[in-house]
Every structure is written in structure tokens, then in C-alpha cells.
């Protein structure tokens, strides 16, 4: 096969490249305690050295993968010494502050901030992620405060980025791609995100224009790195929503390092705040471990493992939803019988061997397996009454239904099961050349899905069975008889067995130039993927794609405040299993890859305000999409049409201002504008389900000046409404609604008994605690009723169909305590 020969040639060519050097670059700005640039500062690293220019800027080449002490000295200031060990080709930004005090000595944990900045990657502090309140706290909760990222469901960990849907986001943990459950229909079923924030060291996020090294998705990349322990430590967190426990340690020689975490989640508190009275018994638990072992100085073996169990037992009892107007209030009353029992069992494991070879060559071999068994079983009978509400204040029946306009019932039945196995083998590497760094990767995936869908819905109103809203079932009931057989309002019955083979590879090149008036960074690469779908009892289907991508960044000389970025390329998303199923559950193996041409222009501007540092990040983007696989979205369930029938576009502007609005804390304000539309079969452009035009968000940290141990964390968001809430059978060209605007503010107030800046002396009862805090959170502090979908109720007699909003969580309180030894 010709494509295999091409990939093999690339692979062996990379291995055969000669070793020219193994260099890294250290650069930055040296300032004093007043943040003023310092010229003529001596920067020395072994035999190499330089002096800062008139703007305090410096740049120095260092030997990679070697521990080197870098010193910064000036006659009028104390000397600083920092121990560094930079990877091959790294461009590390270090901006030291020279003080008139004791000599500073430290060992730096390299976070690649210099390279990330020019690559357009946002880095989030793990401590910020852990402290910010939210109904579903974690990394995804903080991501939603960034521009370009939107959501309207606080119970879900899913998010949309720049007009894409949930399935268009990549998630990596320690360089290994992870997946989410496939049968999830509502946010309250999800429980826990894969990422355990207690174990995290770095969080990187790109909202678009990402490099070829990342996979074949259209929207975004979340790249999470777990930490390698340096010493024994343990932590505990508990609240009304569950708890977590983690522990870490090393052996004496620090060759073996282990990190483990356990989490438990209980959504009862959140579900009890919704409009439906229920008996709700959830069980969401998972256990994760990350273990590394240094075989020698150049070889390291690591293991990442995860086991999760989600059991969701849900028994709705009653519901009352008031809607309409003050002049004509209406209420829906529902009495339920039946229950829902869901179960999601997931196991994931990955082995990784890292080899820091001689001559500037670094290579990884990764083997991973993901297995999930999921089931959704439900039989729920809803008997409803729709009527007018007594709005006479002071009346005995005030707020109750006094006249019924319609009665009916609805029966929902489901027996859905899925068994999925994904095996992966991957090789990645990078090599420092005389000018630049070359990186490559080759990966094979085997995916096996065994899926059974059995769902139906029957609706009855006043003794009349309501037919599906299709032309062949049109009738004039109850005025004219209808003699056709009774038919379920919705009915899906499908069995799908399919295996997929994928071969993916990438090749990219990074280089930096020192120009007379600035520094120029460039990245260019290409991805390729071949896949073959083999459904049971059907003909297979295969395709191959290539995706070129490039980035440019420019930083003017002598100006540490400005950075300009441009990124673009072709991004293609071959269909995963869910994208091969049409709304009736029928498998369509011939679905093509969706394609999107990206172009984005960005700028970082750093400045001083109130003698503190701030940064304004702005980015404008445009995406042109073809072979679009259109879909409907209900809560978090996506149903694809599996026909590549549309063209689409998305464009917008993202702004983010972050800095120390309060001294010693990091906060930010975000603004996003987005417009995305699609054109199905040349019928014209209409809004896509993720067309969320405006977004404002704030993430704010503060403390009480008179009691600095009292910390305040605020997370607020405002999103304009998205198209949604229409019946899932409705033609969007004839009937399309927008949900109301989403508004939510969560607040957390904690008292910090001990932390890194407030350690207690030996003998004090708090001495053993590295961290200890306790406090409370208020979710949805303004008690805004946000809706996620609509329930559509028909009245056969009047032929009126009502859309009753399904509201999300109300205001509620949560107590929380966290500690670390």
C-alpha cells in the first residue's frame, strides 16, 4: 500500500537524520523590584554568557537535557542563581527580579511558557482550577470562563469551542488521548470528568489553530500533564457533593515515583434543586494512578491507569412547571411511574517508555487500551395535566391549577447497551537540528463497537394515540377517524457491530530566527490519517486524508510587551463511531471526514497598571467548513444525520484581560463574539445548534484586607441563547427556537488555616498541614432559572402544542473542606 510506504519513509528518514546539536534557548527580561528593566546585567551559564540590553532583554543558548546553573548579577543588586534543565529545542522564558536582599537560589520546573506563548496556548494554574467554585468543579469549569468556550449546562463537563460541538474537542492526559462515555444523554448522568484535578501539574488549552502534533479534530485541544512527586504528600477534600483523596511518594533514590487519587461524586444535592421531585441514588466513583520508574538516566517507564464506575438510579415522582404570562399563567403538572437505571463502567491503561537518546534525540513509545461497557434501561410513564393557574393573590388556590385545558400521558422505553474497545500503539519523537527542531509521530488505532439501541415513545392525549409528525401520518383527529395501525411517536431499533482500523502520523518543523528588529517563530507540519470501517454483514469503507498546518509568531526587539501570532491550515475530522449513526440508529460507514480551513490572527499585549502586571489577549478567527455532518442536540446528546450534506462557516473575536486586579491573585475578564451558520443541501444558511453570539465571563479572586486568610472566589458567565428547545423531529428551516440567555454566578468563601505562605511553627497543631481550608460555596447565587431543553406537550382537542422549559439547577449551598499533609 502506497500510503504505508510514504509513512515508513518519513519514519526512517527522521531516524537517519544526523545529530548536529542539542541546544535549548533561554530568554527573557530582567527587572528590579519596581518592574523596571535592568540593563548591563551579567547572565552566565557555564562558559556561555551575555549581558542584558538597554531594555533588560537577554538571550542565551544552553546545552539541552543537562542541569546548568544560570546566574544573574549586577553591581547594585544581589546575585540570583537558578538551576535549569531544558529539553531539546526548548525556548524557555525566564524573567527574574533582582532584589536588594539575600541571594536567591532555586531549581526551576520547566513549564514551557515561552514556547506556549508563541504557539497561542493558554496555560491555567492548577491551584486556580482547584479553587474556583462550580456545580461541576474542575478543569472544564474554568475553561468555560475563557473566550471562545461556551456551555449552557452546569451539570455537564462538556463544552463547545468557537462553534464546534462536544465531539470536536481533543483531550490528552500525559500525551495520551482520552475519551468520554458514548450513551450519555443528560448532564446529570455524567458524574466525573476523566481529569483528576488533584493530580495535575500543567493545564494547556488551545481554542484553534493548533499544531500538527495534535490529533484530527476540528475545534480545540486540552492538554493535561500529571505531576511527578518529589516527596511524600497526601490530600483530602470533602463536601456535600462528594469527596476526593490523593497520595504521592517516591523511593529514596527518586527512581520510583507514584501518584494515586480516588474520587466520589454525589449529584443528589444538585438534582434536588431542579423542578422534578425524584428519588435519586447516584454512585460516581473513580480511581487513578500515575507511576514512573527511571530505568537509567535516559530511560523512563510510566503507567497511567483509570477505573471508573457510574451507577445512575433515577425515579421521578412529580413535577410542576409554571410558564406563560402574568395575564395568562399556565402550569404543567406531571405524575410519574417507573424509573431509569444506567450503568457506565470504564477502564483505561497506558504504558509509556521515554528515551532521551544521545545526539539530541528524544523518543516515546506508547501503548494504551480503553474499554467501556454502558447501559441505559428506562421505563417511565408520565401522566400530565395542562391547565390555567389561579393568579388571584390571597385566593385559597393561589398558584394551583384550577382549570385543565388538556390531559394526556407519555410512555418512554429504552434498552440501550454499548461495548467499546479501543487499542492504540504509538511512537513519537523529536530531534534538534542545527537550525530548529523536527518532530514526528506514528500511531495505530483499533476500535471495536458493539451497540444495541432500542427506544420508543408513545404519546396519548384524551384517549387518542398521537402519530409521528410526518406527512404520511397526517390526520384530522378527533374530527375524522384514522384507521391506520397504532404507531409509536418515536421508534429506534438498531444493532450495530463495527470495527475500525486507523493509521495516523504527523511531521512538523519548528524554528526561531533572530531578526534585526525582532524574533520570528515558525511551525509548519502535516498530518495524515488512513481509516477503514468494517461493519458486520456489510461492505467495508476506507479513506485517506492529509492536513497541512502552520503557525507564525513575531516579537519586536526591545519590546517585551507585544507578541503577534498567525495560524492556519486544513483541519479534518474522520468520523468516530457516534458520527456514523443516523437519527434512526442506522450505521452509515461511508460518512466522510468533515473539513475546516482555519485562519486566526492574535496579539498579546502586556502592560503595567497600578504597579502590577496585566495582559490583554485578542484573537480574530474564521473557519470555512465543508462535508459537514449536521446534527440535532438535546441536552448533551448529539444525533448526527450522517450524510455530509452541508457547508458551514464560523467567525468571531475573543478578548481576555487577566492580571493582578487584587495584589497577589490572578483574575480575568473574557469577551467572545461568535457567528456560525450552515447550509444544508443549498437550502440557505441558518444558525447552527452552537451559534452562541455573545459571551461575557469573569473569574475573580480576592481576600479580605483586614483578614487576609479569608479568600473569595467568584465565577460568573453570561451567554446569549443558542438555537435549541425545538422538537427533535422539526425541520430547522421551518421551525427553530433559541433558548433563553444563560446567566450564572457561583461564589466560594473560605478561611485558610494554613498554606505555603502561612506555615505554622513546629509544635503548633497546624504544623503538619501544608494546606488546610474550610468554607462554603453558593451556586447560582442570583437563583436564575436557566433552561436546557423544552418538553413539548400536545392538546389534541385544541391542537395547541406547548413548549415547557426544562430548568437547570436553582440556588443552593455547599460546605467544603480541603487539606494537604
ABEGO torsion letter per residue (X at the ends): XAAAAAAAAAAAAAAABBBABBBBBBBEBBBBAAGBBBBGBBBBBEABBBBBBAAGBBBBBBBBGBBBBBBBBBAABBBBBBBBBBBBGBBBBBBBBBBBBBBBBBBBBBAGAAAAAAAGBBBBBAAAAAABBBABBEAAAAAAABBGBBBABAABABBBBGGBBAAABBBBBGGBBBBBBAABABAAAAGBBABBAAABABBBBBAEGBBAABBBBAABBBBBBBBBBABBBBBBBBBAAEBBBBBBBBBAAGABBBBBBBBBBBAAAAAAABABBBBBBBBBBBBBBBBBBBABAABBBBBBBBBBBBBBBBBBABBBBBBEBAABBBBBBBBBBEBBBBBBBBBBBBBBBBBBBBGGBBBBBBBBBBBBBBBBBBBBBBBBBBBBBBABBGBAABGBBABBABBBBBBBBBBBBBBBBBBBBBBBBBBBBABEBBBBBBBBBBBBBBBBBBBBBBBBBGGBBBBBBBAAABBAOAABBBABBBBBABBBBBBBBBBBBBBBBBBBBBBBBBBAAEBBBBBBBBBBBBBBBBBBGBBBBBBBBBBBBBBBBBBBBGBAABBBBBBBEBBBBBBBAAAABBAAGBBBAABBBBBBBBBBBBBBBBBBBGGBBBBBBBBBBBBBBBGBBBBBBBEABBBBAGAGABBBBBBBBBBBBBEBABBGBBBBBBBBBBBBBBBBGGAEBBBBAABBABBBBBBBBBBBAABAABBBBBBBBBBBBBBEGBBAABBAAABBBBBBBBBBBBBBBBBBABBAABBBBBGBAAAABABBBBEBBBBGAAGBBBBABBBBBBBAAAGBBBBBBBBBBBBBBBBBBBBBX
